[in-house]
Amino acid sequence: MNMYRQYIIALLGAMLTAVACTNDTATIEGFEADISTIEAAASGGEYDIAIRSAAEWTAIASSPWIMISPANGRGEVKCKVKVDSTLVNDARSSTIRFSASGEVLREVAVTQQGYAKHITPERTEQSVAASASRDDRWFESAISANVEFAVEAEYEGDDKWLSVDRFELNLDRGARPRSTSLRVKWKINPEPKERVAHLHLVALNAEDELESPSIITIRQAAAPLIEDNRAGDSLAVLTIFERLECWSDNGISTSEPMSNWDCVRLWEANDSALPAAEAVGRVRDLELSFFNTEEGIPQEIRYLKYLETFSLYGNVNTMLKSIDMGEEICTLEHLKSLRVAAFGLCSIPMQFANLGDTLEVLDLNSNNLSEIPEVLTAENFPRLVSLNLANNRRSMINNLSEIGSMETSPGLHINTRKSDALRELLLWENLEELSLTYNYIEGTIPDFRVGEDGIRAYTEADISERGDTLLWAVESRLPRVLPNMKQFDINLNFMTGELPEWLLYHPRLLEWVPTTFIYVQQEACHDSEGNIPSFVNVPTSQEYYFEKYPLMRGRFEFNDEIEE
């Protein structure tokens, strides 16, 4: 019985609703829509249309980029119009037609703006610190664009301290903007003042006229002020240590005075070579090792104005790096000894010649030099007595004919058949130490004749300096080559041919330990002409030498007799 009553009540409710709807429809005359136009943005969107119609109607959009729902109805209906994002730069238009029984009741005009050509960065201002570890010296900037573009840097100063990695912009949807990201790397600011740069995002095609210029301004904080005093030296050393990203503390402790740091030696008042009274307490020697840098010698080196000895050794993955020494070290007026070894150097600036009046020792071993740096000449460095260019091999090859096809030089390569680079080194009279071990030197050791290239013969004046051990050299008019050389290493290269007479009878030959540091060349290899490295006239004993220089026998001949 109760179920029957519920059924009757529901039926009456439905009937009343139907009557009400019939009455509402009956009050509607013709066809009405609350809007006659739709103006859509380039990105599209959704729009409402309120419809009142006494008749059954249908709606059709004349373009596929417009959708209407519902697309038919009667009475009071709210329609949703969805306009898709455009793919073009120009505006476009279409219509929505409402019809009943084949008769057009109403048309609604739809217009949509096109995308203006633009390159829009997420932010137009970016601030960076003066310094950070190399892995943290970058920022990213999101870019929205609908044209291909390039990045051009403008600097408010001479330093070019920004670089932008390669980026991709996939304009796969016509003029619809797509997103990309710029990864911008920045260098350390060595100056105690802010610096500013602007990245201009410029359309690649001239016909792509932008709606407005697109610029990102980057401001970098100033570096700490390093003063010309002992405190300034301390700050400079700490900054150099940070710039190199040393992974050994090198004996530096900020809780201790600089005089207690293992890597530093200071000038003292009683030093005979004290360059100036104000140099007392300033850094005289600095030695740093075990670091990870891809940049040149930190610019703060210039603040150590009284530096006499500087040593850098042990960069991580040295052979993978290509580092220029930089110009800042060239400003030091008192530098006598410089060691930049296992650092990854591949070039030295011509300004390096500024050190010629003071530099006496230069050690560039275990770097990535591909040739003798042009700046290293006897004329530029008249005081230099020790030059170490050993172990400049970036990679190991066994056949020098491969060098011409390699993208990156494997190391220090000299072909004496085509180059005078080795010859010019051997004419450097003031040198007392020259190390060229373990490079890619091929060809013969240059020969010299008296009267050529300024070469003269040994004379009685040389005897007065060295004693009568030189008598044979004077009588035989032996070419006077490397007369002051105490250590000469050219082993483990790719040299061939005959050892020249000036070398075989050099008055200092036995001091050079030739059986180890000259005669032995690279084994199981070939030079660029297919020759196996070796000299054809290597002495089997030293007897030939003692016959010419009998007074040398007592100094160098091994005596195996044991006194009882």
C-alpha positions as CSV (number, residue, x, y, z in Angstrom):
1,M,0.0,0.0,0.0
2,N,2.8,2.4,0.9
3,M,4.6,1.6,-2.3
4,Y,1.5,2.4,-4.3
5,R,1.2,5.8,-2.6
6,Q,4.8,6.7,-3.4
7,Y,4.3,5.8,-7.0
8,I,1.2,8.1,-7.2
9,I,3.1,11.0,-5.6
10,A,6.1,10.6,-8.1
11,L,3.7,10.5,-11.1
12,L,1.9,13.7,-10.0
13,G,5.3,15.4,-9.5
14,A,6.4,14.5,-13.0
15,M,3.1,15.7,-14.5
16,L,3.4,19.1,-12.7
17,T,6.9,19.5,-14.0
18,A,5.9,18.8,-17.5
19,V,3.0,21.3,-17.2
20,A,5.4,23.9,-15.9
21,C,7.9,23.4,-18.7
22,T,5.1,23.5,-21.3
23,N,3.9,26.8,-19.8
24,D,7.5,28.2,-19.8
25,T,8.0,27.2,-23.5
26,A,4.7,28.6,-24.3
27,T,5.8,32.1,-23.0
28,I,8.9,32.1,-25.4
29,E,8.4,33.6,-28.7
30,G,10.9,33.1,-31.6
31,F,14.7,32.8,-30.9
32,E,16.8,34.8,-28.5
33,A,20.6,34.7,-27.7
34,D,22.2,37.0,-25.1
35,I,25.3,37.7,-27.2
36,S,25.9,38.3,-30.9
37,T,29.7,38.3,-31.0
38,I,32.6,36.5,-29.3
39,E,36.1,38.1,-29.2
40,A,38.6,35.5,-28.2
41,A,42.3,35.8,-27.2
42,A,45.0,34.0,-29.2
43,S,45.2,31.4,-26.5
44,G,41.5,30.6,-26.9
45,G,39.0,30.0,-24.1
46,E,35.5,29.1,-23.1
47,Y,32.4,31.4,-23.5
48,D,28.7,31.1,-22.5
49,I,25.7,31.8,-24.7
50,A,22.2,31.8,-23.1
51,I,19.6,30.6,-25.6
52,R,15.8,31.0,-25.4
53,S,13.8,29.4,-28.3
54,A,10.3,28.2,-28.8
55,A,11.4,25.8,-31.5
56,E,13.8,23.0,-31.6
57,W,17.2,24.3,-32.9
58,T,20.7,23.1,-33.9
59,A,24.0,24.9,-33.8
60,I,26.8,24.5,-36.3
61,A,30.3,26.2,-36.2
62,S,31.7,27.0,-39.6
63,S,35.3,26.3,-38.5
64,P,36.8,23.3,-36.7
65,W,38.6,25.5,-34.1
66,I,35.2,26.3,-32.5
67,M,33.1,23.8,-30.6
68,I,29.6,24.3,-29.0
69,S,27.9,22.2,-26.5
70,P,25.1,21.4,-26.4
71,A,24.7,21.7,-30.2
72,N,20.8,21.5,-30.1
73,G,18.0,22.2,-27.8
74,R,14.6,23.9,-27.1
75,G,13.5,26.4,-24.5
76,E,16.0,28.0,-22.2
77,V,19.5,26.5,-22.7
78,K,23.0,27.6,-21.7
79,C,25.6,26.7,-24.3
80,K,29.3,26.5,-23.8
81,V,31.5,27.7,-26.7
82,K,35.1,26.5,-26.7
83,V,37.6,28.4,-28.9
84,D,40.9,26.5,-29.6
85,S,44.3,28.3,-29.4
86,T,45.4,29.7,-32.7
87,L,48.5,28.6,-34.6
88,V,49.0,31.8,-36.6
89,N,50.1,35.4,-36.1
90,D,47.1,37.0,-37.9
91,A,43.6,37.3,-36.6
92,R,40.9,34.9,-37.8
93,S,37.1,34.9,-37.8
94,S,34.2,32.4,-38.1
95,T,30.5,32.1,-37.2
96,I,28.2,29.9,-35.2
97,R,24.8,29.4,-37.0
98,F,21.7,28.5,-35.0
99,S,19.0,27.0,-37.3
100,A,15.5,25.4,-37.0
101,S,13.7,23.5,-39.7
102,G,16.3,24.7,-42.3
103,E,15.8,28.3,-41.4
104,V,18.7,30.4,-39.9
105,L,17.6,31.8,-36.6
106,R,20.7,33.6,-35.6
107,E,24.5,33.9,-36.4
108,V,27.1,34.6,-33.7
109,A,30.3,36.1,-35.0
110,V,33.6,34.7,-33.5
111,T,36.8,36.6,-34.0
112,Q,40.2,35.6,-32.6
113,Q,43.4,37.6,-32.3
114,G,46.6,36.1,-33.6
115,Y,49.7,35.6,-31.6
116,A,52.0,38.6,-31.7
117,K,55.6,37.7,-32.5
118,H,57.4,37.7,-29.2
119,I,60.3,36.4,-27.1
120,T,59.4,36.7,-23.4
121,P,61.7,35.8,-20.5
122,E,60.2,34.6,-17.3
123,R,62.0,37.5,-15.6
124,T,63.9,40.4,-16.9
125,E,66.2,41.0,-13.9
126,Q,68.8,38.5,-12.5
127,S,71.3,38.9,-9.7
128,V,74.3,36.7,-9.1
129,A,77.0,36.6,-6.5
130,A,80.5,37.8,-6.9
131,S,81.9,34.3,-6.5
132,A,80.8,30.6,-6.2
133,S,82.1,27.2,-6.9
134,R,82.3,26.4,-10.6
135,D,79.3,24.0,-10.4
136,D,77.2,26.8,-9.0
137,R,78.1,29.6,-11.3
138,W,75.0,29.5,-13.5
139,F,71.3,30.3,-13.6
140,E,68.4,29.3,-15.7
141,S,65.8,31.6,-17.3
142,A,62.6,30.2,-18.8
143,I,61.7,31.8,-22.2
144,S,58.3,31.8,-24.0
145,A,58.7,32.5,-27.7
146,N,57.0,31.9,-31.1
147,V,60.0,32.9,-33.3
148,E,63.5,31.5,-33.6
149,F,65.9,33.6,-31.7
150,A,69.6,34.1,-30.7
151,V,71.2,35.6,-27.6
152,E,73.5,38.5,-27.8
153,A,75.4,39.8,-24.8
154,E,76.1,43.4,-24.1
155,Y,78.5,44.4,-21.3
156,E,78.8,47.6,-19.4
157,G,82.6,47.2,-19.3
158,D,85.3,45.3,-21.1
159,D,85.0,41.9,-19.4
160,K,83.0,39.3,-21.2
161,W,81.8,37.2,-18.2
162,L,78.7,35.4,-19.4
163,S,78.2,32.4,-21.7
164,V,75.0,30.8,-22.8
165,D,74.7,27.0,-23.4
166,R,73.0,25.7,-26.5
167,F,69.3,25.6,-26.3
168,E,66.4,24.2,-28.4
169,L,63.1,25.8,-29.3
170,N,60.6,23.5,-30.9
171,L,58.0,25.6,-32.8
172,D,55.9,22.6,-33.7
173,R,52.6,24.5,-33.3
174,G,53.0,27.4,-35.7
175,A,52.7,30.7,-34.0
176,R,51.6,29.2,-30.7
177,P,54.3,30.1,-28.1
178,R,56.5,27.3,-26.9
179,S,58.9,27.2,-23.9
180,T,62.6,26.8,-23.7
181,S,65.2,27.5,-21.0
182,L,68.5,29.4,-21.2
183,R,71.3,28.1,-19.0
184,V,73.6,31.1,-18.5
185,K,77.1,30.6,-17.0
186,W,78.9,33.4,-15.3
187,K,82.5,34.0,-14.3
188,I,83.8,35.2,-10.9
189,N,84.0,39.0,-10.5
190,P,87.5,39.9,-9.4
191,E,86.8,43.6,-9.0
192,P,85.4,45.4,-5.9
193,K,82.5,46.9,-7.9
194,E,79.3,45.7,-9.3
195,R,79.2,44.8,-13.0
196,V,76.2,44.6,-15.3
197,A,75.4,42.8,-18.5
198,H,72.4,42.6,-20.8
199,L,71.3,39.6,-22.7
200,H,69.3,40.6,-25.8
201,L,67.0,38.0,-27.2
202,V,66.9,38.8,-30.9
203,A,64.8,37.2,-33.6
204,L,66.9,35.3,-36.1
205,N,64.7,36.3,-39.1
206,A,64.7,40.0,-40.0
207,E,61.0,39.8,-41.0
208,D,60.0,38.7,-37.5
209,E,59.3,42.1,-36.0
210,L,58.8,41.7,-32.2
211,E,56.0,43.3,-30.3
212,S,58.6,44.7,-27.9
213,P,62.3,44.3,-27.2
214,S,63.3,41.3,-25.1
215,I,66.2,41.9,-22.6
216,I,67.5,40.2,-19.5
217,T,69.6,42.3,-17.3
218,I,72.2,40.6,-15.0
219,R,73.8,42.3,-12.1
220,Q,76.8,40.8,-10.4
221,A,77.8,41.7,-6.9
222,A,81.2,43.3,-6.2
223,A,84.2,41.3,-5.0
224,P,85.7,42.1,-1.6
225,L,88.2,44.9,-1.7
226,I,91.8,43.6,-1.5
227,E,94.0,46.3,-0.1
228,D,97.7,46.8,-0.8
229,N,98.9,45.5,2.6
230,R,99.5,42.3,4.5
231,A,95.8,41.8,5.2
232,G,95.2,42.2,1.5
233,D,97.7,39.5,0.8
234,S,96.0,37.2,3.2
235,L,92.6,37.8,1.5
236,A,94.2,37.3,-1.9
237,V,95.6,33.9,-0.9
238,L,92.3,32.8,0.5
239,T,90.5,34.0,-2.7
240,I,93.0,32.2,-4.9
241,F,92.5,29.1,-2.8
242,E,88.7,29.4,-3.3
243,R,88.9,30.1,-7.0
244,L,91.1,27.0,-7.6
245,E,88.6,24.9,-5.7
246,C,91.4,23.2,-3.8
247,W,90.4,19.9,-2.2
248,S,93.5,19.9,0.1
249,D,93.7,22.6,2.8
250,N,97.3,23.3,1.8
251,G,98.0,24.1,5.4
252,I,95.7,27.1,5.4
253,S,93.9,27.8,8.6
254,T,91.9,31.0,9.0
255,S,92.3,30.7,12.8
256,E,96.0,31.0,12.4
257,P,98.1,34.0,11.3
258,M,99.3,33.8,7.6
259,S,102.9,33.2,8.8
260,N,101.8,29.8,10.1
261,W,100.2,28.6,6.8
262,D,102.3,25.8,5.2
263,C,101.8,27.1,1.6
264,V,103.1,30.6,2.3
265,R,106.5,32.1,3.1
266,L,106.7,35.8,4.0
267,W,109.4,38.4,3.5
268,E,111.5,39.1,6.5
269,A,113.3,42.3,7.4
270,N,116.8,40.6,7.2
271,D,116.2,39.0,3.8
272,S,119.1,40.0,1.5
273,A,116.8,40.1,-1.5
274,L,114.0,42.2,0.2
275,P,112.6,44.2,-2.7
276,A,111.3,47.1,-0.6
277,A,110.9,48.0,3.1
278,E,107.1,47.7,2.8
279,A,107.5,44.1,1.6
280,V,108.2,42.9,5.1
281,G,105.4,40.6,6.2
282,R,104.0,40.3,2.7
283,V,103.8,37.0,0.7
284,R,107.2,36.0,-0.8
285,D,106.4,32.4,-1.8
286,L,103.0,30.7,-2.5
287,E,102.6,27.0,-3.3
288,L,99.2,25.4,-3.9
289,S,98.4,21.9,-5.0
290,F,95.6,19.4,-5.6
291,F,92.7,21.4,-7.0
292,N,90.0,21.3,-9.6
293,T,89.8,24.3,-12.0
294,E,89.0,24.8,-15.6
295,E,90.1,28.4,-15.6
296,G,93.5,30.2,-15.7
297,I,95.5,31.4,-12.8
298,P,93.1,33.3,-10.6
299,Q,93.2,37.1,-11.2
300,E,93.8,37.8,-7.5
301,I,97.4,36.7,-8.1
302,R,98.1,40.3,-9.2
303,Y,97.5,41.6,-5.6
304,L,100.6,39.6,-4.4
305,K,102.8,42.3,-5.7
306,Y,106.0,41.1,-3.9
307,L,105.6,37.5,-4.9
308,E,109.0,35.9,-5.8
309,T,108.1,32.2,-6.1
310,F,104.7,30.8,-7.2
311,S,103.8,27.1,-7.6
312,L,100.6,25.4,-8.8
313,Y,100.6,21.6,-9.2
314,G,98.0,18.9,-9.5
315,N,94.7,19.8,-11.3
316,V,92.0,17.1,-11.5
317,N,91.7,15.4,-14.9
318,T,94.5,17.5,-16.3
319,M,94.6,15.9,-19.8
320,L,90.9,16.8,-20.3
321,K,91.4,20.5,-19.8
322,S,92.4,23.3,-22.1
323,I,93.4,26.3,-20.0
324,D,95.0,29.6,-20.9
325,M,97.4,30.9,-18.3
326,G,95.8,34.4,-18.3
327,E,97.4,37.8,-18.2
328,E,97.2,38.7,-14.5
329,I,100.4,36.9,-13.4
330,C,102.2,38.9,-16.1
331,T,102.0,42.0,-13.8
332,L,104.2,40.7,-11.0
333,E,107.4,42.7,-10.9
334,H,109.5,40.5,-8.6
335,L,108.6,36.9,-9.8
336,K,111.7,34.8,-10.2
337,S,110.4,31.2,-10.1
338,L,107.1,30.0,-11.6
339,R,105.7,26.5,-11.6
340,V,102.4,25.7,-13.3
341,A,102.5,22.0,-13.7
342,A,99.9,19.3,-14.3
343,F,97.5,22.2,-14.7
344,G,96.0,21.7,-18.1
345,L,97.7,24.6,-19.8
346,C,97.4,24.7,-23.6
347,S,98.5,28.3,-24.2
348,I,100.5,31.2,-22.7
349,P,99.8,34.8,-23.6
350,M,102.4,37.1,-25.3
351,Q,102.1,39.4,-22.3
352,F,104.1,36.7,-20.4
353,A,107.2,38.4,-21.8
354,N,106.6,41.1,-19.1
355,L,108.2,38.7,-16.6
356,G,111.4,38.5,-18.7
357,D,113.4,40.9,-16.5
358,T,113.0,38.8,-13.4
359,L,112.0,35.2,-14.2
360,E,114.8,32.7,-13.7
361,V,112.9,29.4,-13.3
362,L,109.9,28.2,-15.4
363,D,108.4,24.8,-14.9
364,L,105.5,23.9,-17.3
365,N,105.7,20.1,-17.1
366,S,102.7,17.8,-17.5
367,N,100.5,20.2,-19.3
368,N,98.7,20.1,-22.7
369,L,100.9,22.4,-24.8
370,S,101.0,21.4,-28.4
371,E,104.0,23.5,-29.3
372,I,106.8,25.6,-27.8
373,P,104.9,28.8,-26.8
374,E,105.9,31.6,-29.1
375,V,106.7,33.9,-26.2
376,L,109.5,31.6,-24.8
377,T,112.6,33.0,-26.4
378,A,116.1,33.9,-25.2
379,E,115.4,37.5,-26.2
380,N,112.3,37.7,-24.0
381,F,113.8,35.9,-21.0
382,P,117.5,36.8,-20.7
383,R,117.6,35.8,-17.0
384,L,116.0,32.4,-17.4
385,V,118.3,29.5,-16.5
386,S,115.8,26.6,-16.0
387,L,113.0,25.6,-18.4
388,N,110.9,22.4,-17.9
389,L,108.6,21.4,-20.7
390,A,108.6,17.7,-20.0
391,N,105.5,15.4,-20.1
392,N,103.3,17.6,-22.3
393,R,101.2,14.7,-23.5
394,R,97.4,15.0,-23.5
395,S,96.9,11.5,-24.9
396,M,99.1,8.6,-25.9
397,I,99.6,7.7,-29.5
398,N,102.2,5.2,-31.0
399,N,102.2,6.5,-34.6
400,L,102.9,10.2,-35.2
401,S,101.3,9.9,-38.7
402,E,98.0,10.0,-36.9
403,I,98.5,13.6,-35.6
404,G,97.3,15.3,-38.7
405,S,93.9,13.6,-38.6
406,M,93.3,14.2,-34.9
407,E,90.8,17.0,-33.8
408,T,92.8,17.7,-30.7
409,S,96.6,17.8,-30.5
410,P,97.9,14.8,-28.4
411,G,100.7,17.0,-27.0
412,L,103.9,18.9,-27.6
413,H,104.8,18.0,-31.2
414,I,108.0,19.2,-32.9
415,N,109.2,17.8,-36.2
416,T,112.8,19.0,-36.6
417,R,112.6,18.3,-40.4
418,K,110.0,21.0,-40.7
419,S,110.4,23.3,-37.6
420,D,113.3,25.2,-36.0
421,A,111.6,25.2,-32.6
422,L,114.1,22.8,-31.0
423,R,117.1,24.4,-32.8
424,E,116.1,27.8,-31.3
425,L,115.9,26.2,-27.8
426,L,119.4,24.8,-28.2
427,L,120.7,28.2,-29.1
428,W,119.6,29.6,-25.7
429,E,123.0,30.0,-24.1
430,N,122.0,31.1,-20.6
431,L,120.0,27.9,-20.0
432,E,121.4,25.6,-17.3
433,E,118.5,23.2,-17.2
434,L,116.3,22.1,-20.1
435,S,113.9,19.2,-19.9
436,L,112.0,18.0,-22.9
437,T,111.4,14.4,-21.8
438,Y,108.3,12.5,-22.9
439,N,106.9,14.7,-25.6
440,Y,106.3,14.1,-29.3
441,I,109.6,15.4,-30.7
442,E,110.6,13.7,-33.9
443,G,113.5,14.1,-36.4
444,T,117.1,14.5,-35.6
445,I,118.8,16.5,-32.9
446,P,119.9,19.7,-34.8
447,D,123.6,20.0,-35.7
448,F,125.5,23.3,-35.6
449,R,128.5,24.7,-37.4
450,V,130.8,27.3,-36.1
451,G,130.0,30.6,-37.7
452,E,126.4,29.8,-38.3
453,D,123.5,31.1,-36.1
454,G,126.0,32.9,-34.0
455,I,127.7,29.7,-32.9
456,R,131.4,30.1,-32.1
457,A,134.0,27.5,-31.1
458,Y,135.3,26.9,-27.7
459,T,138.3,29.1,-26.9
460,E,141.1,29.4,-24.4
461,A,138.8,31.7,-22.4
462,D,136.5,28.8,-21.8
463,I,139.5,26.7,-20.6
464,S,140.2,29.4,-18.0
465,E,136.7,29.0,-16.7
466,R,136.4,25.2,-16.9
467,G,140.0,24.1,-16.7
468,D,142.1,22.2,-19.2
469,T,139.4,19.5,-19.5
470,L,138.3,21.6,-22.5
471,L,141.7,21.4,-24.3
472,W,140.5,19.0,-27.0
473,A,137.2,21.0,-27.6
474,V,139.3,24.1,-28.2
475,E,141.8,22.4,-30.4
476,S,139.0,20.7,-32.5
477,R,137.0,23.9,-32.7
478,L,134.0,22.1,-31.3
479,P,130.7,24.2,-31.7
480,R,129.9,25.9,-28.4
481,V,126.3,24.8,-27.9
482,L,124.5,24.9,-24.5
483,P,127.8,25.9,-22.9
484,N,126.2,26.4,-19.4
485,M,123.8,23.4,-19.5
486,K,124.0,21.3,-16.3
487,Q,120.9,19.1,-17.0
488,F,119.6,18.3,-20.5
489,D,116.7,15.8,-20.9
490,I,115.3,14.8,-24.2
491,N,114.6,11.1,-23.7
492,L,111.3,9.2,-24.4
493,N,110.6,11.1,-27.6
494,F,110.4,9.9,-31.2
495,M,113.9,11.0,-32.4
496,T,116.0,9.3,-35.0
497,G,119.2,9.7,-37.0
498,E,122.7,10.5,-35.8
499,L,123.7,12.1,-32.6
500,P,125.7,15.3,-33.6
501,E,129.3,15.8,-32.7
502,W,128.6,18.8,-30.5
503,L,126.5,16.6,-28.2
504,L,128.7,13.5,-28.2
505,Y,131.7,15.5,-27.2
506,H,130.0,18.2,-25.1
507,P,132.2,19.0,-22.1
508,R,129.2,18.5,-19.8
509,L,127.8,15.4,-21.5
510,L,128.4,13.0,-18.7
511,E,126.7,15.4,-16.2
512,W,123.5,14.9,-18.2
513,V,123.6,11.1,-17.7
514,P,123.0,10.6,-21.5
515,T,122.4,6.8,-21.3
516,T,119.1,7.6,-19.5
517,F,118.1,11.1,-20.4
518,I,119.2,11.4,-24.1
519,Y,119.8,8.1,-25.8
520,V,116.6,6.3,-24.8
521,Q,113.7,7.1,-27.0
522,Q,110.1,5.8,-27.1
523,E,109.9,2.1,-27.8
524,A,107.5,0.2,-30.0
525,C,106.4,3.3,-31.8
526,H,106.8,5.0,-35.2
527,D,107.4,8.6,-36.2
528,S,105.4,10.4,-38.9
529,E,107.5,8.8,-41.6
530,G,107.2,5.3,-40.2
531,N,110.7,5.2,-38.6
532,I,111.2,3.5,-35.3
533,P,112.6,6.0,-32.8
534,S,116.3,5.4,-32.0
535,F,119.7,6.9,-32.7
536,V,122.1,5.1,-35.0
537,N,125.3,6.0,-33.3
538,V,124.7,5.6,-29.6
539,P,128.1,5.0,-27.9
540,T,128.6,1.5,-26.5
541,S,130.9,2.9,-23.8
542,Q,132.4,6.1,-22.5
543,E,135.9,5.3,-23.6
544,Y,135.8,7.5,-26.7
545,Y,134.9,10.4,-24.5
546,F,137.7,9.8,-22.0
547,E,140.2,9.7,-24.9
548,K,139.3,13.3,-25.7
549,Y,138.8,14.5,-22.1
550,P,141.2,12.3,-20.0
551,L,140.7,14.5,-16.9
552,M,137.0,13.5,-16.9
553,R,137.9,9.8,-16.3
554,G,138.5,10.2,-12.6
555,R,135.2,12.1,-12.2
556,F,132.9,9.8,-14.1
557,E,134.5,6.4,-14.7
558,F,133.0,3.7,-12.4
559,N,135.7,2.0,-10.3
560,D,134.6,-1.5,-9.3
561,E,137.7,-2.3,-7.3
562,I,137.1,-2.8,-3.6
563,E,139.9,-1.9,-1.2
564,E,140.6,-4.4,1.5
